[in-house]
């Protein structure tokens, strides 16, 4: 059974989606249940047909979705499944516990040098989208080294590893 959005439930929004100029619709992804209430992420998208969309933002919280993925929704425009994966790789970076001055600027500068798409959720949460496996490995290697130094915390946008 599909979840139904209720007014007053938490919704994470994208204020500056990376492909805002392409987007023409807003859809939602169900995140989790917390205290008997659903949490959601609002996703900017391109409408392809009645229930099919291409995601135009980098998911901040939803797992197994990426920039450019083609998804199918239900009648309430809630994501049900990925129809065609874009091949993009999603990373999320948390700076909130860092005591290293300038880490945000360093990460952004490095990601720009790799031509990685970036989207801020807040001053402490950055979403990244790498366009292929080679670029994703460069991003992962860099973020891992920074996390090992205690400068940030990162995760991928996948809920499981391939083959598990």
N, C-alpha and C positions, 0 to 999 in steps of 0.2 A: 504494500500500500504506500502510495506517495504521501509525503508530508504536505501539509497545507499551511501557508503563511498566515499568521494571525497578527493583526495590528498590535503594536506595542512590543513585539519580539525584537531581539537584537539583530541588527543588520550592519555588517561591515560594508562600507562604501568605498568607491574609487573616485577620488576627486579629480585626478589627472591621469586617466587611462592612456597608455602609450599609443594606442591607435584610435584616440578619440575622434579624429577627423573621418574615420571609416565607419564608426559605430552609428547605428540607427535604432537600437532597441536595448532594453535592460531586461536581463533574466536573473534568476537566483539559483544559488547552490545551497543545499541544506548542509550545515556543518555538524551540529550535534545537538543533543538534548541536554539542558542544564537547568536544574531546579524546576523540572516539569515544563520548561519552555524551550522552544526551538531557537537555534542561532543560525543565521544565514549570511551569505556573502552575495552582494549585488554585483553582477558582472555585466560590463558593457559588451555589446555584441553587434554583429551584422546579421540581419534577418535574411536567411536564404530561402525559406519557405515557411509554411504555417507553424511548424514545430522544430525547424532546424536553424541553427545559428552558428556563427564563427566567433569565438571569444576575442575581444579587442583589448583586454587588460591582462596583467600578470596576476594570477590569484595570490592573495595575501594569506589565506587560511585554508581554502578548499584544496584537498589532495586529489591527485590524479587528473588534474586539469591543467592546461597550459595555453599560453598565448597562441591564437590561431587554430586551436582545436575546433573541429566541427562537432557540435553536440545536438542531441535531441532533447526536447523538453516535453512536459505534460501540458495539459490545457491551461494550467496556471503559470506556465513559463518557468517551471522548476526543472533544472537539469536532471535528466534520467540516465543518460549514458553518453559516452564519447562515440561518435559515428566514424570519425576519421581523425586520427592524431596528426598534429601539425609537424611533429618531429622536434619541437622546441622543448627545452629543459628548464624547469622552474627551480629557483633557489630563493630562500628567505633568509635575511640577515637581521639579527637583533643586536643593537648597540647599547641597549639600556643599562647593562651592568658594566660597561667598559670604563676603565679609568685612564685609557690611553688617549691623550688629546690629539685631535686631528684624524682619528681613525675613519670617521665618516667620509671626509674629503679624500683620504687616501684610497679607500675602497672605490668610491665613485670615479676617481681619476683612473684607477687601474681598469675598472670595468669599461669605461669609455674607450680606453686604449685597445680593448679587446672587441669593441663595437657591440657590447652586450646591451640589450634593452633594460632600462631601469625605471622603477616606479615606486614612489614613496607612499607608505600608508600613514606614517607619523614621523616625528624626528628620530625615532628609534627603530622603526621597522622598514626595511628596504626589500623589495621584490626584484629579482633578476630573471631575465630570460635569455638563455643561450640558444643559438639557432641550430646547432648540430652537436653530435657526440664529442667531436674534437674540442670545440669551444667549451662545451660543458665540462670536460676534463680539466681544461685550463682554469676555469672558474672554481671548480671543486678543489683543485690543488692549492690555489691561492687562498681560498676561504679556510681550508683546513689548516694551512700554515698560520693564518691570523688567529684562528680559534685556538690552536695549540699554544700560541703566545699569550692567550687570555684576553685578546683585544675585541672579540665578538663571539657570537654564537650563531651557527647557521644550520639550516636543514634543506633537504631537497623537497620538491613538491610531490614526490612519490610516496604512497603509503606502504608499499612493499618493494623489495628489490626484485629485479627480473629473475625468473626461475625459482622464486620461493613460494 
